[in-house]
Amino acid sequence: MQFFSGFSLQNEEYLFEEYINKSDYTVCGFSYGAIKALRYTKQQLDLGHRVDKLQLLSPAFFQTKSSKFKKLQLMGYKKDKINYMKSFLSLCFKPYGKKIVQNYETEYSELEELLNYEWNLEDFKTIIDKGLHVEVYLG
């Protein structure tokens, strides 16, 4: 199983143990990691490698947010990266009391990609036509 972590996170797959299929032919990603998982899956299939299942756990979806919202997020990150990320995680996980390992080695370009990524139905059609099973968990 290949797992892709969310923005500024490390090793958070334990949060989703009851949902993740641990097969060698599963690709899984959480939040920003869902974007990476989709890209990786498309690449693997194009190379002729076997992938049976793609699991997207709470995929990041900002394409309906205003450009002003995105600009403010990027400005906040540039101004104080550490506090921005602490606030980001607090909003995501604080109510659940889960211990999260945060990676402070993130890049501005990753946040920019996260905020500006647009999900494309054609990408899903392409991989489903190749026989891949896709599971999307929203939350």
Phi and psi in radians as a Rosetta constraint file:
Dihedral C 1 N 2 CA 2 C 2 CIRCULARHARMONIC -1.904 0.35
Dihedral N 2 CA 2 C 2 N 3 CIRCULARHARMONIC 2.145 0.35
Dihedral C 2 N 3 CA 3 C 3 CIRCULARHARMONIC -2.033 0.35
Dihedral N 3 CA 3 C 3 N 4 CIRCULARHARMONIC 2.373 0.35
Dihedral C 3 N 4 CA 4 C 4 CIRCULARHARMONIC -2.006 0.35
Dihedral N 4 CA 4 C 4 N 5 CIRCULARHARMONIC 2.200 0.35
Dihedral C 4 N 5 CA 5 C 5 CIRCULARHARMONIC -1.366 0.35
Dihedral N 5 CA 5 C 5 N 6 CIRCULARHARMONIC 2.778 0.35
Dihedral C 5 N 6 CA 6 C 6 CIRCULARHARMONIC -1.291 0.35
Dihedral N 6 CA 6 C 6 N 7 CIRCULARHARMONIC 3.008 0.35
Dihedral C 6 N 7 CA 7 C 7 CIRCULARHARMONIC -0.980 0.35
Dihedral N 7 CA 7 C 7 N 8 CIRCULARHARMONIC 2.189 0.35
Dihedral C 7 N 8 CA 8 C 8 CIRCULARHARMONIC 1.130 0.35
Dihedral N 8 CA 8 C 8 N 9 CIRCULARHARMONIC 0.320 0.35
Dihedral C 8 N 9 CA 9 C 9 CIRCULARHARMONIC -1.952 0.35
Dihedral N 9 CA 9 C 9 N 10 CIRCULARHARMONIC 2.816 0.35
Dihedral C 9 N 10 CA 10 C 10 CIRCULARHARMONIC -2.445 0.35
Dihedral N 10 CA 10 C 10 N 11 CIRCULARHARMONIC 2.397 0.35
Dihedral C 10 N 11 CA 11 C 11 CIRCULARHARMONIC 0.935 0.35
Dihedral N 11 CA 11 C 11 N 12 CIRCULARHARMONIC 0.679 0.35
Dihedral C 11 N 12 CA 12 C 12 CIRCULARHARMONIC -1.588 0.35
Dihedral N 12 CA 12 C 12 N 13 CIRCULARHARMONIC 0.106 0.35
Dihedral C 12 N 13 CA 13 C 13 CIRCULARHARMONIC -1.059 0.35
Dihedral N 13 CA 13 C 13 N 14 CIRCULARHARMONIC -0.404 0.35
Dihedral C 13 N 14 CA 14 C 14 CIRCULARHARMONIC -1.054 0.35
Dihedral N 14 CA 14 C 14 N 15 CIRCULARHARMONIC -0.418 0.35
Dihedral C 14 N 15 CA 15 C 15 CIRCULARHARMONIC -1.159 0.35
Dihedral N 15 CA 15 C 15 N 16 CIRCULARHARMONIC -0.347 0.35
Dihedral C 15 N 16 CA 16 C 16 CIRCULARHARMONIC -2.062 0.35
Dihedral N 16 CA 16 C 16 N 17 CIRCULARHARMONIC 0.329 0.35
Dihedral C 16 N 17 CA 17 C 17 CIRCULARHARMONIC -0.885 0.35
Dihedral N 17 CA 17 C 17 N 18 CIRCULARHARMONIC -0.680 0.35
Dihedral C 17 N 18 CA 18 C 18 CIRCULARHARMONIC -1.263 0.35
Dihedral N 18 CA 18 C 18 N 19 CIRCULARHARMONIC -0.212 0.35
Dihedral C 18 N 19 CA 19 C 19 CIRCULARHARMONIC -1.880 0.35
Dihedral N 19 CA 19 C 19 N 20 CIRCULARHARMONIC -0.500 0.35
Dihedral C 19 N 20 CA 20 C 20 CIRCULARHARMONIC -1.289 0.35
Dihedral N 20 CA 20 C 20 N 21 CIRCULARHARMONIC 2.308 0.35
Dihedral C 20 N 21 CA 21 C 21 CIRCULARHARMONIC -1.514 0.35
Dihedral N 21 CA 21 C 21 N 22 CIRCULARHARMONIC 2.073 0.35
Dihedral C 21 N 22 CA 22 C 22 CIRCULARHARMONIC -1.533 0.35
Dihedral N 22 CA 22 C 22 N 23 CIRCULARHARMONIC 0.312 0.35
Dihedral C 22 N 23 CA 23 C 23 CIRCULARHARMONIC -1.090 0.35
Dihedral N 23 CA 23 C 23 N 24 CIRCULARHARMONIC 2.627 0.35
Dihedral C 23 N 24 CA 24 C 24 CIRCULARHARMONIC -1.099 0.35
Dihedral N 24 CA 24 C 24 N 25 CIRCULARHARMONIC -0.278 0.35
Dihedral C 24 N 25 CA 25 C 25 CIRCULARHARMONIC -1.932 0.35
Dihedral N 25 CA 25 C 25 N 26 CIRCULARHARMONIC 0.418 0.35
Dihedral C 25 N 26 CA 26 C 26 CIRCULARHARMONIC -1.909 0.35
Dihedral N 26 CA 26 C 26 N 27 CIRCULARHARMONIC 2.421 0.35
Dihedral C 26 N 27 CA 27 C 27 CIRCULARHARMONIC -2.064 0.35
Dihedral N 27 CA 27 C 27 N 28 CIRCULARHARMONIC 2.328 0.35
Dihedral C 27 N 28 CA 28 C 28 CIRCULARHARMONIC -2.421 0.35
Dihedral N 28 CA 28 C 28 N 29 CIRCULARHARMONIC 2.524 0.35
Dihedral C 28 N 29 CA 29 C 29 CIRCULARHARMONIC -2.635 0.35
Dihedral N 29 CA 29 C 29 N 30 CIRCULARHARMONIC 2.564 0.35
Dihedral C 29 N 30 CA 30 C 30 CIRCULARHARMONIC -1.940 0.35
Dihedral N 30 CA 30 C 30 N 31 CIRCULARHARMONIC 2.262 0.35
Dihedral C 30 N 31 CA 31 C 31 CIRCULARHARMONIC 0.981 0.35
Dihedral N 31 CA 31 C 31 N 32 CIRCULARHARMONIC -2.015 0.35
Dihedral C 31 N 32 CA 32 C 32 CIRCULARHARMONIC -1.058 0.35
Dihedral N 32 CA 32 C 32 N 33 CIRCULARHARMONIC -0.577 0.35
Dihedral C 32 N 33 CA 33 C 33 CIRCULARHARMONIC -1.094 0.35
Dihedral N 33 CA 33 C 33 N 34 CIRCULARHARMONIC -0.429 0.35
Dihedral C 33 N 34 CA 34 C 34 CIRCULARHARMONIC -1.153 0.35
Dihedral N 34 CA 34 C 34 N 35 CIRCULARHARMONIC -0.629 0.35
Dihedral C 34 N 35 CA 35 C 35 CIRCULARHARMONIC -1.103 0.35
Dihedral N 35 CA 35 C 35 N 36 CIRCULARHARMONIC -0.826 0.35
Dihedral C 35 N 36 CA 36 C 36 CIRCULARHARMONIC -1.110 0.35
Dihedral N 36 CA 36 C 36 N 37 CIRCULARHARMONIC -0.668 0.35
Dihedral C 36 N 37 CA 37 C 37 CIRCULARHARMONIC -1.130 0.35
Dihedral N 37 CA 37 C 37 N 38 CIRCULARHARMONIC -0.723 0.35
Dihedral C 37 N 38 CA 38 C 38 CIRCULARHARMONIC -1.100 0.35
Dihedral N 38 CA 38 C 38 N 39 CIRCULARHARMONIC -0.806 0.35
Dihedral C 38 N 39 CA 39 C 39 CIRCULARHARMONIC -1.086 0.35
Dihedral N 39 CA 39 C 39 N 40 CIRCULARHARMONIC -0.769 0.35
Dihedral C 39 N 40 CA 40 C 40 CIRCULARHARMONIC -1.092 0.35
Dihedral N 40 CA 40 C 40 N 41 CIRCULARHARMONIC -0.751 0.35
Dihedral C 40 N 41 CA 41 C 41 CIRCULARHARMONIC -1.078 0.35
Dihedral N 41 CA 41 C 41 N 42 CIRCULARHARMONIC -0.817 0.35
Dihedral C 41 N 42 CA 42 C 42 CIRCULARHARMONIC -1.019 0.35
Dihedral N 42 CA 42 C 42 N 43 CIRCULARHARMONIC -0.743 0.35
Dihedral C 42 N 43 CA 43 C 43 CIRCULARHARMONIC -1.107 0.35
Dihedral N 43 CA 43 C 43 N 44 CIRCULARHARMONIC -0.803 0.35
Dihedral C 43 N 44 CA 44 C 44 CIRCULARHARMONIC -1.093 0.35
Dihedral N 44 CA 44 C 44 N 45 CIRCULARHARMONIC -0.741 0.35
Dihedral C 44 N 45 CA 45 C 45 CIRCULARHARMONIC -1.146 0.35
Dihedral N 45 CA 45 C 45 N 46 CIRCULARHARMONIC -0.693 0.35
Dihedral C 45 N 46 CA 46 C 46 CIRCULARHARMONIC -1.108 0.35
Dihedral N 46 CA 46 C 46 N 47 CIRCULARHARMONIC -0.535 0.35
Dihedral C 46 N 47 CA 47 C 47 CIRCULARHARMONIC -1.451 0.35
Dihedral N 47 CA 47 C 47 N 48 CIRCULARHARMONIC -0.054 0.35
Dihedral C 47 N 48 CA 48 C 48 CIRCULARHARMONIC 1.486 0.35
Dihedral N 48 CA 48 C 48 N 49 CIRCULARHARMONIC 0.216 0.35
Dihedral C 48 N 49 CA 49 C 49 CIRCULARHARMONIC -1.437 0.35
Dihedral N 49 CA 49 C 49 N 50 CIRCULARHARMONIC 2.695 0.35
Dihedral C 49 N 50 CA 50 C 50 CIRCULARHARMONIC -1.437 0.35
Dihedral N 50 CA 50 C 50 N 51 CIRCULARHARMONIC 2.230 0.35
Dihedral C 50 N 51 CA 51 C 51 CIRCULARHARMONIC -2.412 0.35
Dihedral N 51 CA 51 C 51 N 52 CIRCULARHARMONIC 2.195 0.35
Dihedral C 51 N 52 CA 52 C 52 CIRCULARHARMONIC -1.723 0.35
Dihedral N 52 CA 52 C 52 N 53 CIRCULARHARMONIC -0.560 0.35
Dihedral C 52 N 53 CA 53 C 53 CIRCULARHARMONIC -2.530 0.35
Dihedral N 53 CA 53 C 53 N 54 CIRCULARHARMONIC 2.434 0.35
Dihedral C 53 N 54 CA 54 C 54 CIRCULARHARMONIC -2.056 0.35
Dihedral N 54 CA 54 C 54 N 55 CIRCULARHARMONIC 2.144 0.35
Dihedral C 54 N 55 CA 55 C 55 CIRCULARHARMONIC -1.998 0.35
Dihedral N 55 CA 55 C 55 N 56 CIRCULARHARMONIC 2.103 0.35
Dihedral C 55 N 56 CA 56 C 56 CIRCULARHARMONIC -1.933 0.35
Dihedral N 56 CA 56 C 56 N 57 CIRCULARHARMONIC 1.963 0.35
Dihedral C 56 N 57 CA 57 C 57 CIRCULARHARMONIC -1.742 0.35
Dihedral N 57 CA 57 C 57 N 58 CIRCULARHARMONIC 1.968 0.35
Dihedral C 57 N 58 CA 58 C 58 CIRCULARHARMONIC 0.800 0.35
Dihedral N 58 CA 58 C 58 N 59 CIRCULARHARMONIC 1.053 0.35
Dihedral C 58 N 59 CA 59 C 59 CIRCULARHARMONIC -1.053 0.35
Dihedral N 59 CA 59 C 59 N 60 CIRCULARHARMONIC 2.403 0.35
Dihedral C 59 N 60 CA 60 C 60 CIRCULARHARMONIC -1.080 0.35
Dihedral N 60 CA 60 C 60 N 61 CIRCULARHARMONIC 2.339 0.35
Dihedral C 60 N 61 CA 61 C 61 CIRCULARHARMONIC -2.491 0.35
Dihedral N 61 CA 61 C 61 N 62 CIRCULARHARMONIC 1.699 0.35
Dihedral C 61 N 62 CA 62 C 62 CIRCULARHARMONIC -2.035 0.35
Dihedral N 62 CA 62 C 62 N 63 CIRCULARHARMONIC 0.128 0.35
Dihedral C 62 N 63 CA 63 C 63 CIRCULARHARMONIC -1.201 0.35
Dihedral N 63 CA 63 C 63 N 64 CIRCULARHARMONIC -0.197 0.35
Dihedral C 63 N 64 CA 64 C 64 CIRCULARHARMONIC -1.719 0.35
Dihedral N 64 CA 64 C 64 N 65 CIRCULARHARMONIC -0.046 0.35
Dihedral C 64 N 65 CA 65 C 65 CIRCULARHARMONIC -1.385 0.35
Dihedral N 65 CA 65 C 65 N 66 CIRCULARHARMONIC 2.613 0.35
Dihedral C 65 N 66 CA 66 C 66 CIRCULARHARMONIC -1.235 0.35
Dihedral N 66 CA 66 C 66 N 67 CIRCULARHARMONIC 2.767 0.35
Dihedral C 66 N 67 CA 67 C 67 CIRCULARHARMONIC -1.120 0.35
Dihedral N 67 CA 67 C 67 N 68 CIRCULARHARMONIC -0.531 0.35
Dihedral C 67 N 68 CA 68 C 68 CIRCULARHARMONIC -1.110 0.35
Dihedral N 68 CA 68 C 68 N 69 CIRCULARHARMONIC -0.787 0.35
Dihedral C 68 N 69 CA 69 C 69 CIRCULARHARMONIC -1.009 0.35
Dihedral N 69 CA 69 C 69 N 70 CIRCULARHARMONIC -0.826 0.35
Dihedral C 69 N 70 CA 70 C 70 CIRCULARHARMONIC -1.121 0.35
Dihedral N 70 CA 70 C 70 N 71 CIRCULARHARMONIC -0.724 0.35
Dihedral C 70 N 71 CA 71 C 71 CIRCULARHARMONIC -1.099 0.35
Dihedral N 71 CA 71 C 71 N 72 CIRCULARHARMONIC -0.748 0.35
Dihedral C 71 N 72 CA 72 C 72 CIRCULARHARMONIC -1.098 0.35
Dihedral N 72 CA 72 C 72 N 73 CIRCULARHARMONIC -0.691 0.35
Dihedral C 72 N 73 CA 73 C 73 CIRCULARHARMONIC -1.075 0.35
Dihedral N 73 CA 73 C 73 N 74 CIRCULARHARMONIC -0.820 0.35
Dihedral C 73 N 74 CA 74 C 74 CIRCULARHARMONIC -1.149 0.35
Dihedral N 74 CA 74 C 74 N 75 CIRCULARHARMONIC -0.667 0.35
Dihedral C 74 N 75 CA 75 C 75 CIRCULARHARMONIC -1.140 0.35
Dihedral N 75 CA 75 C 75 N 76 CIRCULARHARMONIC -0.739 0.35
Dihedral C 75 N 76 CA 76 C 76 CIRCULARHARMONIC -1.073 0.35
Dihedral N 76 CA 76 C 76 N 77 CIRCULARHARMONIC -0.705 0.35
Dihedral C 76 N 77 CA 77 C 77 CIRCULARHARMONIC -1.128 0.35
Dihedral N 77 CA 77 C 77 N 78 CIRCULARHARMONIC -0.799 0.35
Dihedral C 77 N 78 CA 78 C 78 CIRCULARHARMONIC -1.092 0.35
Dihedral N 78 CA 78 C 78 N 79 CIRCULARHARMONIC -0.680 0.35
Dihedral C 78 N 79 CA 79 C 79 CIRCULARHARMONIC -1.197 0.35
Dihedral N 79 CA 79 C 79 N 80 CIRCULARHARMONIC -0.774 0.35
Dihedral C 79 N 80 CA 80 C 80 CIRCULARHARMONIC -2.704 0.35
Dihedral N 80 CA 80 C 80 N 81 CIRCULARHARMONIC 1.465 0.35
Dihedral C 80 N 81 CA 81 C 81 CIRCULARHARMONIC -0.956 0.35
Dihedral N 81 CA 81 C 81 N 82 CIRCULARHARMONIC -0.829 0.35
Dihedral C 81 N 82 CA 82 C 82 CIRCULARHARMONIC -1.099 0.35
Dihedral N 82 CA 82 C 82 N 83 CIRCULARHARMONIC -0.883 0.35
Dihedral C 82 N 83 CA 83 C 83 CIRCULARHARMONIC -1.168 0.35
Dihedral N 83 CA 83 C 83 N 84 CIRCULARHARMONIC -0.585 0.35
Dihedral C 83 N 84 CA 84 C 84 CIRCULARHARMONIC -1.049 0.35
Dihedral N 84 CA 84 C 84 N 85 CIRCULARHARMONIC -0.825 0.35
Dihedral C 84 N 85 CA 85 C 85 CIRCULARHARMONIC -1.219 0.35
Dihedral N 85 CA 85 C 85 N 86 CIRCULARHARMONIC -0.639 0.35
Dihedral C 85 N 86 CA 86 C 86 CIRCULARHARMONIC -1.075 0.35
Dihedral N 86 CA 86 C 86 N 87 CIRCULARHARMONIC -0.772 0.35
Dihedral C 86 N 87 CA 87 C 87 CIRCULARHARMONIC -1.123 0.35
Dihedral N 87 CA 87 C 87 N 88 CIRCULARHARMONIC -0.750 0.35
Dihedral C 87 N 88 CA 88 C 88 CIRCULARHARMONIC -0.971 0.35
Dihedral N 88 CA 88 C 88 N 89 CIRCULARHARMONIC -0.873 0.35
Dihedral C 88 N 89 CA 89 C 89 CIRCULARHARMONIC -1.219 0.35
Dihedral N 89 CA 89 C 89 N 90 CIRCULARHARMONIC -0.647 0.35
Dihedral C 89 N 90 CA 90 C 90 CIRCULARHARMONIC -1.034 0.35
Dihedral N 90 CA 90 C 90 N 91 CIRCULARHARMONIC -0.744 0.35
Dihedral C 90 N 91 CA 91 C 91 CIRCULARHARMONIC -1.149 0.35
Dihedral N 91 CA 91 C 91 N 92 CIRCULARHARMONIC -0.588 0.35
Dihedral C 91 N 92 CA 92 C 92 CIRCULARHARMONIC -1.401 0.35
Dihedral N 92 CA 92 C 92 N 93 CIRCULARHARMONIC -0.678 0.35
Dihedral C 92 N 93 CA 93 C 93 CIRCULARHARMONIC -2.172 0.35
Dihedral N 93 CA 93 C 93 N 94 CIRCULARHARMONIC -0.274 0.35
Dihedral C 93 N 94 CA 94 C 94 CIRCULARHARMONIC -0.904 0.35
Dihedral N 94 CA 94 C 94 N 95 CIRCULARHARMONIC -0.779 0.35
Dihedral C 94 N 95 CA 95 C 95 CIRCULARHARMONIC -1.121 0.35
Dihedral N 95 CA 95 C 95 N 96 CIRCULARHARMONIC -0.291 0.35
Dihedral C 95 N 96 CA 96 C 96 CIRCULARHARMONIC -1.697 0.35
Dihedral N 96 CA 96 C 96 N 97 CIRCULARHARMONIC -0.160 0.35
Dihedral C 96 N 97 CA 97 C 97 CIRCULARHARMONIC 1.124 0.35
Dihedral N 97 CA 97 C 97 N 98 CIRCULARHARMONIC 0.410 0.35
Dihedral C 97 N 98 CA 98 C 98 CIRCULARHARMONIC -1.521 0.35
Dihedral N 98 CA 98 C 98 N 99 CIRCULARHARMONIC 2.461 0.35
Dihedral C 98 N 99 CA 99 C 99 CIRCULARHARMONIC -1.461 0.35
Dihedral N 99 CA 99 C 99 N 100 CIRCULARHARMONIC 2.130 0.35
Dihedral C 99 N 100 CA 100 C 100 CIRCULARHARMONIC -2.019 0.35
Dihedral N 100 CA 100 C 100 N 101 CIRCULARHARMONIC 2.369 0.35
Dihedral C 100 N 101 CA 101 C 101 CIRCULARHARMONIC -1.608 0.35
Dihedral N 101 CA 101 C 101 N 102 CIRCULARHARMONIC 2.082 0.35
Dihedral C 101 N 102 CA 102 C 102 CIRCULARHARMONIC -1.793 0.35
Dihedral N 102 CA 102 C 102 N 103 CIRCULARHARMONIC 2.454 0.35
Dihedral C 102 N 103 CA 103 C 103 CIRCULARHARMONIC -1.817 0.35
Dihedral N 103 CA 103 C 103 N 104 CIRCULARHARMONIC 1.996 0.35
Dihedral C 103 N 104 CA 104 C 104 CIRCULARHARMONIC -1.516 0.35
Dihedral N 104 CA 104 C 104 N 105 CIRCULARHARMONIC 0.118 0.35
Dihedral C 104 N 105 CA 105 C 105 CIRCULARHARMONIC -1.631 0.35
Dihedral N 105 CA 105 C 105 N 106 CIRCULARHARMONIC 0.489 0.35
Dihedral C 105 N 106 CA 106 C 106 CIRCULARHARMONIC -1.308 0.35
Dihedral N 106 CA 106 C 106 N 107 CIRCULARHARMONIC 2.857 0.35
Dihedral C 106 N 107 CA 107 C 107 CIRCULARHARMONIC -2.083 0.35
Dihedral N 107 CA 107 C 107 N 108 CIRCULARHARMONIC 2.643 0.35
Dihedral C 107 N 108 CA 108 C 108 CIRCULARHARMONIC -0.960 0.35
Dihedral N 108 CA 108 C 108 N 109 CIRCULARHARMONIC -0.713 0.35
Dihedral C 108 N 109 CA 109 C 109 CIRCULARHARMONIC -1.084 0.35
Dihedral N 109 CA 109 C 109 N 110 CIRCULARHARMONIC -0.538 0.35
Dihedral C 109 N 110 CA 110 C 110 CIRCULARHARMONIC -1.202 0.35
Dihedral N 110 CA 110 C 110 N 111 CIRCULARHARMONIC -0.757 0.35
Dihedral C 110 N 111 CA 111 C 111 CIRCULARHARMONIC -1.133 0.35
Dihedral N 111 CA 111 C 111 N 112 CIRCULARHARMONIC -0.702 0.35
Dihedral C 111 N 112 CA 112 C 112 CIRCULARHARMONIC -1.068 0.35
Dihedral N 112 CA 112 C 112 N 113 CIRCULARHARMONIC -0.764 0.35
Dihedral C 112 N 113 CA 113 C 113 CIRCULARHARMONIC -1.115 0.35
Dihedral N 113 CA 113 C 113 N 114 CIRCULARHARMONIC -0.784 0.35
Dihedral C 113 N 114 CA 114 C 114 CIRCULARHARMONIC -0.975 0.35
Dihedral N 114 CA 114 C 114 N 115 CIRCULARHARMONIC -0.837 0.35
Dihedral C 114 N 115 CA 115 C 115 CIRCULARHARMONIC -1.258 0.35
Dihedral N 115 CA 115 C 115 N 116 CIRCULARHARMONIC -0.492 0.35
Dihedral C 115 N 116 CA 116 C 116 CIRCULARHARMONIC -1.843 0.35
Dihedral N 116 CA 116 C 116 N 117 CIRCULARHARMONIC -0.032 0.35
Dihedral C 116 N 117 CA 117 C 117 CIRCULARHARMONIC -1.156 0.35
Dihedral N 117 CA 117 C 117 N 118 CIRCULARHARMONIC 2.395 0.35
Dihedral C 117 N 118 CA 118 C 118 CIRCULARHARMONIC -2.068 0.35
Dihedral N 118 CA 118 C 118 N 119 CIRCULARHARMONIC 2.083 0.35
Dihedral C 118 N 119 CA 119 C 119 CIRCULARHARMONIC -1.190 0.35
Dihedral N 119 CA 119 C 119 N 120 CIRCULARHARMONIC 2.407 0.35
Dihedral C 119 N 120 CA 120 C 120 CIRCULARHARMONIC -2.134 0.35
Dihedral N 120 CA 120 C 120 N 121 CIRCULARHARMONIC 2.095 0.35
Dihedral C 120 N 121 CA 121 C 121 CIRCULARHARMONIC -1.053 0.35
Dihedral N 121 CA 121 C 121 N 122 CIRCULARHARMONIC -0.506 0.35
Dihedral C 121 N 122 CA 122 C 122 CIRCULARHARMONIC -1.098 0.35
Dihedral N 122 CA 122 C 122 N 123 CIRCULARHARMONIC -0.613 0.35
Dihedral C 122 N 123 CA 123 C 123 CIRCULARHARMONIC -1.050 0.35
Dihedral N 123 CA 123 C 123 N 124 CIRCULARHARMONIC -0.749 0.35
Dihedral C 123 N 124 CA 124 C 124 CIRCULARHARMONIC -1.199 0.35
Dihedral N 124 CA 124 C 124 N 125 CIRCULARHARMONIC -0.713 0.35
Dihedral C 124 N 125 CA 125 C 125 CIRCULARHARMONIC -1.039 0.35
Dihedral N 125 CA 125 C 125 N 126 CIRCULARHARMONIC -0.757 0.35
Dihedral C 125 N 126 CA 126 C 126 CIRCULARHARMONIC -1.040 0.35
Dihedral N 126 CA 126 C 126 N 127 CIRCULARHARMONIC -0.827 0.35
Dihedral C 126 N 127 CA 127 C 127 CIRCULARHARMONIC -1.338 0.35
Dihedral N 127 CA 127 C 127 N 128 CIRCULARHARMONIC -0.556 0.35
Dihedral C 127 N 128 CA 128 C 128 CIRCULARHARMONIC -1.178 0.35
Dihedral N 128 CA 128 C 128 N 129 CIRCULARHARMONIC -0.666 0.35
Dihedral C 128 N 129 CA 129 C 129 CIRCULARHARMONIC -1.096 0.35
Dihedral N 129 CA 129 C 129 N 130 CIRCULARHARMONIC -0.390 0.35
Dihedral C 129 N 130 CA 130 C 130 CIRCULARHARMONIC -1.525 0.35
Dihedral N 130 CA 130 C 130 N 131 CIRCULARHARMONIC 0.099 0.35
Dihedral C 130 N 131 CA 131 C 131 CIRCULARHARMONIC 1.623 0.35
Dihedral N 131 CA 131 C 131 N 132 CIRCULARHARMONIC 0.155 0.35
Dihedral C 131 N 132 CA 132 C 132 CIRCULARHARMONIC -1.394 0.35
Dihedral N 132 CA 132 C 132 N 133 CIRCULARHARMONIC 2.431 0.35
Dihedral C 132 N 133 CA 133 C 133 CIRCULARHARMONIC -1.618 0.35
Dihedral N 133 CA 133 C 133 N 134 CIRCULARHARMONIC 2.221 0.35
Dihedral C 133 N 134 CA 134 C 134 CIRCULARHARMONIC -2.003 0.35
Dihedral N 134 CA 134 C 134 N 135 CIRCULARHARMONIC 2.278 0.35
Dihedral C 134 N 135 CA 135 C 135 CIRCULARHARMONIC -2.087 0.35
Dihedral N 135 CA 135 C 135 N 136 CIRCULARHARMONIC 2.290 0.35
Dihedral C 135 N 136 CA 136 C 136 CIRCULARHARMONIC -2.122 0.35
Dihedral N 136 CA 136 C 136 N 137 CIRCULARHARMONIC 2.178 0.35
Dihedral C 136 N 137 CA 137 C 137 CIRCULARHARMONIC -1.917 0.35
Dihedral N 137 CA 137 C 137 N 138 CIRCULARHARMONIC 2.083 0.35
Dihedral C 137 N 138 CA 138 C 138 CIRCULARHARMONIC -1.788 0.35
Dihedral N 138 CA 138 C 138 N 139 CIRCULARHARMONIC 2.506 0.35
